[in-house]
Amino acid sequence: MKPRTIDVFEDMRQLLVFAMSTSQIICEQPVVKCRRLLKNALLLAL
């Protein structure tokens, strides 16, 4: 379980970097909605 968790955190970091690079497009809405989108993306990635 531990090694997988490390992978997930690495994926999350990359996903955050990607989300930040496209945040102007995605995050025209409030931050809460943006967070929800990010959470959904993370759930899909898992």
C-alpha positions as CSV (number, residue, x, y, z in Angstrom):
1,M,0.0,0.0,0.0
2,K,2.8,2.4,0.9
3,P,4.6,2.4,-2.5
4,R,1.3,2.9,-4.3
5,T,0.6,5.9,-2.0
6,I,3.9,7.4,-3.1
7,D,2.9,6.9,-6.7
8,V,-0.5,8.6,-6.1
9,F,1.2,11.6,-4.5
10,E,3.6,11.9,-7.4
11,D,0.6,11.7,-9.8
12,M,-1.1,14.3,-7.7
13,R,1.9,16.6,-7.9
14,Q,2.0,16.3,-11.7
15,L,-1.8,16.8,-11.9
16,L,-1.5,19.9,-9.8
17,V,1.2,21.3,-12.0
18,F,-1.0,20.5,-15.0
19,A,-4.0,22.1,-13.4
20,M,-2.0,25.2,-12.5
21,S,-0.7,25.5,-16.1
22,T,-4.3,25.4,-17.4
23,S,-5.9,27.3,-14.4
24,Q,-6.7,30.4,-16.5
25,I,-9.0,28.2,-18.6
26,I,-10.5,26.0,-15.9
27,C,-10.6,28.4,-12.9
28,E,-12.7,31.2,-14.3
29,Q,-15.3,29.9,-11.8
30,P,-14.8,30.2,-8.0
31,V,-12.0,28.3,-6.4
32,V,-14.4,25.9,-4.7
33,K,-15.7,24.7,-8.1
34,C,-12.2,24.5,-9.4
35,R,-11.2,22.4,-6.4
36,R,-14.2,20.1,-7.1
37,L,-13.0,19.7,-10.7
38,L,-9.5,18.9,-9.5
39,K,-10.9,16.4,-7.0
40,N,-12.9,14.7,-9.8
41,A,-9.8,14.6,-12.0
42,L,-7.9,13.0,-9.1
43,L,-10.6,10.4,-8.6
44,L,-10.6,9.6,-12.3
45,A,-6.8,9.4,-12.3
46,L,-7.0,6.8,-9.5
